[in-house]
Amino acid sequence: MRFHELNIFGVYVSPVAAMLLVAWLILLVLRRIANRAGLWRRLWHPALASLAVYVIVLSMIVIAVGR
């Protein structure tokens, strides 16, 4: 499991930064789906649930890329 820096227009970016961005974009889609389904209204603390889903999605991305 070795990650290499990404070269974006001559600037080296950590691969974790790219994974954070992808996880955030996936979270936006999941939150929109949950909002339309009415699930977000039923949560006790939506911000805490959002953070938990973000950490889960990020962990799944790191595991998938690391293999």
N, C-alpha and C positions, 0 to 999 in steps of 0.2 A: 504494500500500500504506500505508494510514493506519489505525491502531488507535485506538479511543476508549475512555476509561475506562468501566467498568461501574458503575452506581449500584445497590448492593445495600443496601436499607433505609437510604438516606442516606449510606452510606459508599462512597466512590469506590475501586474496586479496579482494579488494572492488568489489562489483558486477558491479559498473559502469566501472571499468577497463575491465572486461570481455565484457561488452556491447560495449565499445569503440573498442575493437579488432574485434568483430563480425561485427560492422558497417563498419569498415575499409575493412574487407574481402569482404563484400557485395559491397562496393564502387569500389574495384578493378575489380570485375566482371562487374558491370554496366559501368565502364569506358571502359573496353575492348569491350563490346557490342557497346557502343556509338562510339568508335574508328572505329570498323569494318563497322558500318553503315554510317560513314562519318559525324556524327553529331558533333563530337568534333572539327572538322576543322572549322565549321561554327560559332563557339562561339567567341564572342568578347574577353572574358577573361576566358580561360579554367580553370585557377587555382581558380578563384572566383566561377565559376560554380561547380567545384569539391567540394569546401568547402560547398556550399549551398546544394548539393546533400548529402554530408556526414552528415550535420546537420539534414536534413530531415529524412534520414535513421536512425540515432541515436535516434531522437525523436520518430519515429515509434516503435523502439525496446523498448525504456523506457516505452512508453504507453502500449505496448503489455505485457511486463513483469509485470508491475505494477498492472494490473487488475487481 
